[in-house]
Amino acid sequence: MPDPQLSQKDNDFIDRQNKVFFDTIQAILKSNPPAWHDNFRRTAAKMLMDAVFHDRFAAHRKPVQQFFHNRIAQVLEGLETTKVEHGVRIWKIYDMAFIARTKSVTLAFDLVSGITSGSADFAMNSDEINRFVRQCNALLITHKHQDHADLRIATAFVDAGLPVLATDETWPNEPIFSKIIHPERSAEKLQQLKLKNYSLELYVFPGHQLRSAINNVYLVKTPEGIVLAHDGDQINEDDLMMDWEWIDQLGKKHPVDVLMTNAWTTDIMRIVKGFNPKLVLPGHEIELGHTVWDRLPFWGDDDYLGLNYRELKKSDYPVVVTVWGESYLYMPELKNKK
C-alpha cells in the first residue's frame, strides 16, 4: 500500500530512492561493524535509515520489506553457523528483541516478528520464526505490549517444548497462558530457569512501563558466569518512581556484564548508572512500530521527547548501538576490547 496521496510515479521514485539508500546503508554497515561509540560513517547510515523509516508508509514499501528480511536472514545465518567459545555474542533483531548466545545457552529476549509495523509483508514469515526457535533455549518476555510480546513466536516456542516467561498480564485470555511461566516479581528472590541441560540463576525485578503495564526486568546469569540484564520498557513516572529504589541499588548488589535497555526511557542515564554494566546495548531505535512522530530517531530528538539519550552516548559508559541483523561479541576476560 503506497502513499495514496502520491501519484504512482512519485511512489515509484521513493521506492527507487529507498533502494539506493539501503544499498548505501548496507555497504557502510558492512565496512564499519558495531563498536564502542559509533564513528561518523555508522552515524550517517543510521540517520539515513531514520529518513526512510519516518515515512508513515515505509513498512508497506517493497525496499523496506526487503531490507528487513535481508537483515533477518543475516541474523539467522549467524545463529545457524556461529559457535561461541568465550564470552557472549548478542544479536539485535527488531524493537527490543535481542538473542544472546554463550558456549552453553542461547536466550531470546522480547523476540517479535515486526507485525506491529502494520504490514504482514514486512513481518517475519513462519519459516523465519521457526528457524529462530530452533536456535534458542528459552524466550523471556518483559511485558504484554505487542512490540515485546508476539503470540505467534511465543506459541512456536511452546510448541517446541521450550520455556516462555512472561507477566500474568500477557495473554490472560489465550490458551497459551497456562503453558507459559509467570515468575515471581521480586528484587530479592533468586529463582531458577530450568532448561534442558542447565538451570540458570534468574532475578525478575518488579518493573513498570508507566501505568500501562507491569514490566519484568530480567537479570540472568549464564552457566559461564556472564550476567545479562534486559529491562524491556522500564519507564518511571509519578507514583511509579518507587522503582528507583531497586534500580539505584541493582549494580551494587549484582555485577552486570551487559544491559539491553530501552533507548527512549525517560532517564536512561539514571538507569545505566543504577545497573552499572560493563556494556550497554540500546534497543527501540530505528523501527516502524510506533507512530511516526513517536519513533525515537537515531539523532535523539531529546529536547522534544524530554530524554537524555544523547548524553549517554557521549558518556564514558561503553555503549554499542547495533542495527537489525548485527551482533556484538562481549568478552569479559579481555575487558571487552574484541
C-alpha positions as CSV (number, residue, x, y, z in Angstrom):
1,M,0.0,0.0,0.0
2,P,2.0,3.1,-1.2
3,D,1.1,6.6,-0.1
4,P,-2.4,7.2,-1.6
5,Q,-1.8,10.9,-1.6
6,L,1.0,10.5,-4.1
7,S,0.9,9.5,-7.8
8,Q,2.2,6.1,-8.8
9,K,5.1,7.9,-10.4
10,D,6.0,9.6,-7.2
11,N,5.7,6.4,-5.2
12,D,7.9,4.5,-7.7
13,F,10.5,7.2,-7.3
14,I,10.5,6.9,-3.5
15,D,10.9,3.1,-3.8
16,R,13.9,3.5,-6.2
17,Q,15.4,6.1,-3.8
18,N,14.9,3.8,-0.8
19,K,16.7,1.0,-2.6
20,V,19.7,3.2,-3.3
21,F,19.7,4.4,0.3
22,F,19.6,0.8,1.6
23,D,22.4,-0.3,-0.7
24,T,24.5,2.6,0.7
25,I,23.5,1.7,4.3
26,Q,24.4,-2.0,3.8
27,A,27.8,-1.1,2.4
28,I,28.5,1.3,5.3
29,L,27.5,-1.1,8.0
30,K,29.4,-4.0,6.4
31,S,32.7,-2.0,6.4
32,N,32.0,-0.3,9.8
33,P,30.9,-3.0,12.3
34,P,29.5,-2.2,15.7
35,A,32.0,-0.7,18.1
36,W,32.1,1.4,21.2
37,H,30.8,4.9,20.3
38,D,29.9,5.0,16.6
39,N,32.1,6.6,14.0
40,F,30.8,9.2,11.6
41,R,30.0,6.7,8.9
42,R,27.8,4.5,11.1
43,T,26.1,7.6,12.4
44,A,25.3,8.8,8.9
45,A,24.0,5.3,7.9
46,K,21.6,5.3,10.8
47,M,20.4,8.9,10.1
48,L,19.7,7.7,6.6
49,M,17.7,4.9,8.0
50,D,15.7,7.4,10.0
51,A,15.0,9.4,6.8
52,V,13.5,6.3,5.2
53,F,11.6,4.9,8.2
54,H,9.9,8.2,9.2
55,D,7.7,7.9,6.1
56,R,4.5,6.6,7.6
57,F,4.0,4.2,4.7
58,A,7.5,2.8,5.0
59,A,6.5,-0.7,6.2
60,H,4.4,-1.1,3.0
61,R,7.2,-0.3,0.6
62,K,9.0,-3.2,-1.0
63,P,12.6,-1.9,-0.5
64,V,11.9,-1.5,3.2
65,Q,10.4,-5.0,3.5
66,Q,13.3,-6.5,1.6
67,F,15.8,-4.7,3.8
68,F,14.1,-6.1,6.9
69,H,14.1,-9.7,5.6
70,N,17.7,-9.4,4.4
71,R,18.7,-8.3,8.0
72,I,16.7,-11.2,9.5
73,A,18.4,-13.6,7.1
74,Q,21.8,-12.2,8.3
75,V,20.9,-13.0,11.9
76,L,19.6,-16.5,11.1
77,E,22.7,-17.3,9.1
78,G,24.8,-16.1,12.1
79,L,22.9,-18.2,14.6
80,E,23.0,-21.3,12.4
81,T,26.7,-21.1,11.8
82,T,28.2,-19.4,14.9
83,K,29.6,-21.2,17.9
84,V,30.6,-19.1,20.8
85,E,33.6,-20.5,22.7
86,H,34.2,-17.5,25.0
87,G,32.1,-14.6,26.1
88,V,28.6,-13.9,24.8
89,R,27.5,-12.8,21.3
90,I,24.4,-10.8,21.2
91,W,22.3,-10.2,18.0
92,K,19.9,-7.3,17.6
93,I,16.7,-8.3,15.9
94,Y,14.0,-5.6,16.0
95,D,12.3,-3.3,18.6
96,M,13.7,-4.6,21.9
97,A,14.5,-8.1,20.6
98,F,17.9,-9.5,21.3
99,I,19.3,-13.0,21.2
100,A,22.3,-13.8,23.4
101,R,24.5,-16.9,22.9
102,T,27.2,-18.2,25.1
103,K,29.0,-21.6,24.8
104,S,26.2,-23.4,26.5
105,V,23.0,-21.4,26.1
106,T,21.0,-19.2,23.7
107,L,18.4,-16.9,25.1
108,A,15.8,-14.8,23.3
109,F,14.5,-11.6,24.9
110,D,11.3,-9.9,23.6
111,L,11.6,-11.6,20.2
112,V,9.0,-10.2,17.9
113,S,8.1,-10.6,14.2
114,G,7.7,-7.0,13.3
115,I,3.9,-7.3,12.8
116,T,3.4,-4.1,14.8
117,S,4.7,-2.2,11.7
118,G,1.2,-2.7,10.3
119,S,2.4,-4.8,7.3
120,A,2.2,-8.6,7.1
121,D,4.7,-8.5,4.3
122,F,7.2,-6.6,6.5
123,A,6.8,-9.1,9.4
124,M,8.7,-12.4,9.7
125,N,7.1,-15.4,8.0
126,S,6.6,-18.8,9.6
127,D,9.8,-20.2,8.3
128,E,11.8,-17.4,9.7
129,I,10.1,-17.7,13.1
130,N,10.7,-21.5,13.2
131,R,14.4,-21.1,12.3
132,F,14.8,-18.7,15.3
133,V,13.0,-21.1,17.6
134,R,15.4,-23.9,16.6
135,Q,18.4,-21.8,17.6
136,C,17.1,-20.8,21.1
137,N,16.7,-22.4,24.5
138,A,14.1,-20.1,26.0
139,L,12.1,-16.9,25.4
140,L,11.9,-14.1,28.1
141,I,9.1,-11.6,27.5
142,T,9.1,-8.4,29.6
143,H,5.5,-7.2,29.2
144,K,2.2,-7.5,27.4
145,H,2.7,-4.9,24.6
146,Q,2.8,-6.4,21.1
147,D,6.2,-4.8,20.2
148,H,7.6,-7.1,23.0
149,A,5.2,-10.0,23.2
150,D,4.4,-11.7,19.9
151,L,1.8,-14.5,20.2
152,R,2.9,-16.3,17.1
153,I,6.5,-16.5,18.3
154,A,5.6,-17.5,21.9
155,T,3.4,-20.3,20.5
156,A,6.2,-21.6,18.4
157,F,8.5,-21.7,21.4
158,V,5.8,-23.5,23.5
159,D,5.1,-26.0,20.7
160,A,8.8,-26.8,20.5
161,G,8.8,-27.6,24.3
162,L,10.8,-24.5,25.2
163,P,10.2,-22.3,28.3
164,V,8.5,-18.9,27.8
165,L,8.5,-16.4,30.6
166,A,6.0,-13.5,30.8
167,T,3.9,-11.4,33.2
168,D,0.5,-12.5,34.2
169,E,-0.9,-9.6,32.1
170,T,0.3,-11.2,29.0
171,W,-2.4,-13.1,27.0
172,P,-4.6,-14.0,30.1
173,N,-7.5,-15.0,27.8
174,E,-5.4,-17.1,25.4
175,P,-4.9,-20.9,25.7
176,I,-1.1,-20.3,25.9
177,F,-1.5,-18.6,29.2
178,S,-1.4,-21.8,31.2
179,K,1.6,-23.1,29.2
180,I,4.0,-20.2,30.0
181,I,5.9,-19.4,33.1
182,H,4.9,-16.5,35.3
183,P,7.9,-15.9,37.5
184,E,7.6,-14.1,40.8
185,R,8.4,-10.4,40.5
186,S,10.8,-9.7,43.4
187,A,14.0,-7.7,43.7
188,E,15.2,-10.1,46.4
189,K,14.3,-13.6,45.3
190,L,16.9,-15.7,43.3
191,Q,14.9,-18.0,41.0
192,Q,15.9,-20.9,38.7
193,L,15.1,-21.1,35.0
194,K,15.2,-24.8,34.1
195,L,16.4,-25.6,30.6
196,K,17.0,-29.0,29.0
197,N,20.7,-29.3,30.2
198,Y,21.0,-26.4,32.6
199,S,19.4,-24.3,35.3
200,L,20.1,-20.6,35.1
201,E,20.1,-18.2,38.0
202,L,17.5,-15.6,37.5
203,Y,16.1,-12.4,39.2
204,V,12.9,-10.9,37.9
205,F,12.7,-7.3,39.2
206,P,9.2,-5.7,39.6
207,G,9.3,-3.0,36.9
208,H,6.7,-0.9,35.2
209,Q,6.1,0.9,31.9
210,L,4.5,3.9,33.4
211,R,1.0,2.9,34.4
212,S,0.2,1.0,31.2
213,A,1.8,-2.4,32.1
214,I,3.8,-4.2,34.7
215,N,7.3,-4.9,33.2
216,N,9.6,-7.8,34.2
217,V,13.2,-6.7,34.3
218,Y,15.3,-9.8,33.8
219,L,18.7,-10.5,35.3
220,V,20.1,-13.8,34.1
221,K,23.4,-15.5,35.0
222,T,24.6,-17.9,32.3
223,P,26.5,-21.1,33.1
224,E,29.7,-19.3,32.2
225,G,29.0,-16.7,34.9
226,I,28.1,-13.9,32.5
227,V,25.2,-11.7,33.8
228,L,22.7,-10.3,31.3
229,A,20.0,-7.8,32.0
230,H,17.1,-6.8,29.8
231,D,14.7,-4.1,31.1
232,G,12.0,-4.1,28.4
233,D,10.1,-0.8,28.6
234,Q,11.1,0.2,32.1
235,I,9.8,3.8,32.4
236,N,9.4,5.5,35.8
237,E,6.9,8.3,36.4
238,D,5.0,9.9,39.3
239,D,3.9,7.2,41.8
240,L,6.0,4.6,40.0
241,M,9.2,6.4,40.9
242,M,9.3,3.7,43.6
243,D,11.1,1.6,41.0
244,W,14.2,3.7,41.5
245,E,14.6,2.2,44.9
246,W,15.8,-1.1,43.4
247,I,17.2,0.3,40.2
248,D,19.6,2.7,42.0
249,Q,21.0,-0.3,44.1
250,L,21.0,-3.0,41.5
251,G,24.5,-2.7,40.2
252,K,25.8,-2.5,43.8
253,K,24.2,-5.9,44.6
254,H,24.7,-7.7,41.3
255,P,27.6,-7.3,38.9
256,V,26.1,-6.8,35.4
257,D,28.0,-7.6,32.3
258,V,25.5,-6.5,29.6
259,L,22.4,-4.3,29.9
260,M,19.9,-4.4,27.0
261,T,17.9,-1.2,27.6
262,N,15.2,0.9,26.1
263,A,16.8,3.9,24.4
264,W,13.7,6.1,24.9
265,T,13.1,5.6,28.6
266,T,12.7,8.8,30.5
267,D,16.0,8.8,32.3
268,I,18.4,6.3,30.6
269,M,21.4,7.8,32.4
270,R,20.0,7.0,35.8
271,I,19.1,3.5,34.7
272,V,22.5,2.8,33.4
273,K,24.2,4.3,36.5
274,G,22.0,2.0,38.6
275,F,22.8,-1.1,36.7
276,N,26.4,0.0,36.2
277,P,27.0,-2.5,33.3
278,K,30.2,-3.2,31.5
279,L,28.4,-2.9,28.2
280,V,25.2,-1.1,27.2
281,L,23.2,-2.3,24.1
282,P,20.2,0.1,23.5
283,G,17.0,-1.1,21.8
284,H,13.9,0.6,20.4
285,E,15.9,2.7,17.9
286,I,15.2,2.8,14.2
287,E,11.9,1.0,14.0
288,L,8.4,1.2,12.5
289,G,6.1,0.0,15.2
290,H,5.1,3.4,16.7
291,T,3.5,6.5,15.2
292,V,5.9,8.5,13.0
293,W,6.4,11.4,15.4
294,D,6.8,9.0,18.4
295,R,9.6,6.9,16.9
296,L,12.9,7.6,18.5
297,P,15.3,8.8,15.8
298,F,18.9,8.0,16.0
299,W,19.8,11.6,16.4
300,G,17.7,11.6,19.6
301,D,15.2,14.4,19.4
302,D,15.9,14.7,23.1
303,D,14.6,18.2,23.6
304,Y,11.2,17.4,22.1
305,L,10.9,14.0,23.8
306,G,12.4,15.1,27.1
307,L,15.2,12.4,27.1
308,N,18.9,12.2,27.9
309,Y,19.9,9.5,25.4
310,R,22.4,11.7,23.6
311,E,24.1,12.3,27.0
312,L,24.5,8.5,27.5
313,K,26.1,8.1,24.0
314,K,28.6,10.9,24.8
315,S,29.4,9.5,28.3
316,D,32.2,7.2,29.4
317,Y,29.8,4.2,29.5
318,P,30.6,1.6,26.8
319,V,27.6,2.0,24.5
320,V,27.3,-0.1,21.4
321,V,24.4,0.7,19.1
322,T,23.6,-2.2,16.8
323,V,21.2,-2.2,13.8
324,W,18.8,-5.1,12.9
325,G,20.9,-8.1,11.9
326,E,24.1,-7.0,13.6
327,S,25.8,-8.7,16.5
328,Y,28.5,-7.9,19.1
329,L,30.8,-10.2,21.0
330,Y,31.3,-9.3,24.6
331,M,34.5,-10.7,26.1
332,P,34.7,-10.0,29.8
333,E,38.1,-11.5,30.3
334,L,39.5,-9.2,27.6
335,K,37.8,-6.1,29.0
336,N,35.5,-6.2,26.0
337,K,38.1,-5.0,23.5
338,K,37.1,-7.6,20.9
